[in-house]
């Protein structure tokens, strides 16, 4: 059995795809959520000055499937258009983001979702209003999952 990082990544990506195939977007977000201490895992779409929630998984309310939209300037997702991936353990102490965004979100872990032409579409992210512990680098899986989820959304397989 191959225990290399590449083999482990492929196993996780396959598990993610199986969750998406069997339980839809909400099941895929649930799979990603169980890998992180953050309360929320969501997909967001850029829409001018607004960030639109496409789907969300809330550990405290697993039945919730759709979250709130937010003004773009009040989100860390807006920063992904420049940084493409961002981890914030505690926004009150992180000099990179202090004063850039006014939001109740304290911990954030997100990646940019791109459309079929490579343009920014939105974000796939974990977030919480409380400080969360540092994580192992999950960016490769989140980036691969973002591509798979975008393709799933593009194919029109959005659940209600």
C-alpha positions in Angstrom: 0.0 0.0 0.0 1.4 3.4 -1.0 1.5 5.8 1.9 3.1 8.7 0.1 1.6 12.2 0.3 0.5 11.9 -3.3 -1.3 8.6 -2.7 -2.9 10.0 0.5 -4.1 13.1 -1.5 -5.6 10.9 -4.2 -7.4 8.9 -1.6 -8.9 12.0 0.0 -9.8 13.5 -3.3 -11.6 10.2 -4.3 -13.5 10.2 -0.9 -14.5 13.8 -1.6 -15.8 12.9 -5.1 -17.7 10.0 -3.7 -19.3 12.3 -1.1 -20.3 14.7 -3.9 -21.6 11.8 -6.0 -23.7 10.2 -3.3 -24.8 13.2 -1.2 -24.5 16.2 -3.5 -22.8 19.5 -2.7 -24.0 19.5 0.9 -22.5 16.1 1.4 -19.2 17.2 -0.2 -19.1 20.3 2.1 -19.8 18.0 5.1 -16.8 15.8 4.1 -14.6 18.9 3.9 -16.0 20.2 7.1 -15.1 17.1 9.1 -11.4 17.8 8.3 -11.3 21.2 10.0 -12.1 22.8 13.4 -14.1 25.6 11.7 -17.8 25.7 12.1 -18.8 26.7 8.5 -17.7 25.4 5.1 -19.1 27.2 2.2 -19.1 28.0 -1.5 -19.5 31.6 -2.5 -19.8 33.3 -5.9 -18.5 36.8 -6.7 -21.3 39.1 -7.9 -20.0 42.6 -8.3 -20.0 44.3 -4.9 -21.7 41.2 -3.3 -20.5 37.8 -2.3 -23.4 35.3 -2.9 -23.6 32.1 -0.9 -24.1 29.1 -3.2 -24.1 26.4 -0.5 -23.0 26.0 3.1 -22.4 23.3 5.8 -22.8 24.4 9.4 -21.6 21.9 12.0 -24.1 23.3 14.6 -27.0 23.2 12.2 -26.3 20.4 9.6 -29.7 20.9 8.0 -28.8 24.4 6.9 -27.9 24.4 3.2 -27.9 28.1 2.2 -26.1 30.9 4.1 -26.3 34.6 3.9 -24.9 36.9 1.1 -22.5 39.6 2.2 -21.0 42.8 0.9 -17.8 41.9 -0.8 -15.8 44.5 1.2 -16.8 42.7 4.4 -15.4 39.3 3.5 -12.0 37.6 3.5 -13.2 35.8 0.3 -12.6 39.1 -1.5 -8.9 38.9 -0.7 -8.6 35.6 -2.6 -8.7 37.4 -5.9 -5.2 38.6 -5.1 -3.9 35.9 -2.8 -5.7 32.9 -4.2 -5.4 31.0 -0.9 -5.6 32.4 2.6 -5.4 31.0 6.1 -6.2 33.3 9.1 -6.1 31.6 12.5 -7.0 34.8 14.4 -7.9 37.9 12.5 -7.5 40.1 15.6 -3.8 39.2 15.7 -3.0 38.7 12.0 -1.1 41.8 10.7 -1.8 40.8 7.0 -5.6 41.4 7.4 -5.9 43.9 10.3 -8.0 46.8 9.2 -8.6 45.4 5.7 -11.9 43.8 6.3 -14.6 44.5 8.9 -16.3 41.2 9.7 -17.2 39.0 12.7 -15.2 36.2 11.1 -12.1 35.4 13.2 -10.7 32.3 11.6 -10.7 31.7 7.8 -9.2 29.1 5.5 -10.1 29.5 1.8 -9.2 29.1 -1.8 -10.2 30.8 -5.0 -12.6 29.0 -7.3 -12.0 29.8 -11.0 -14.3 29.5 -13.9 -13.6 27.4 -17.1 -11.6 30.3 -18.5 -9.4 30.8 -15.4 -11.3 33.9 -14.1 -12.2 34.3 -10.5 -15.7 32.7 -9.9 -15.8 32.7 -6.1 -14.4 30.8 -3.1 -14.5 27.6 -1.2 -13.8 28.2 2.4 -13.9 27.2 6.1 -14.7 30.0 8.6 -15.6 30.6 12.2 -16.4 33.4 14.5 -14.0 31.9 17.1 -10.2 31.3 16.8 -9.4 27.9 15.3 -6.3 25.9 15.7 -3.6 25.9 13.0 -4.2 23.1 10.5 -2.1 20.8 8.4 -1.9 22.1 4.9 -5.2 21.3 3.3 -4.8 23.7 0.4 -4.1 21.1 -2.2 -7.3 19.2 -1.4 -9.4 22.4 -1.1 -8.0 23.6 -4.5 -8.8 20.3 -6.2 -12.2 20.3 -4.5 -12.9 23.8 -5.7 -12.4 22.7 -9.3 -14.6 19.6 -8.9 -17.3 21.7 -7.3 -17.2 24.4 -10.0 -17.6 21.7 -12.7 -20.5 20.2 -10.7 -22.2 23.7 -10.4 -21.5 24.3 -14.1 -23.2 21.0 -15.1 -26.4 22.3 -13.3 -26.4 19.7 -10.6 -27.3 22.2 -7.8 -29.4 20.7 -5.0 -32.1 22.7 -3.2 
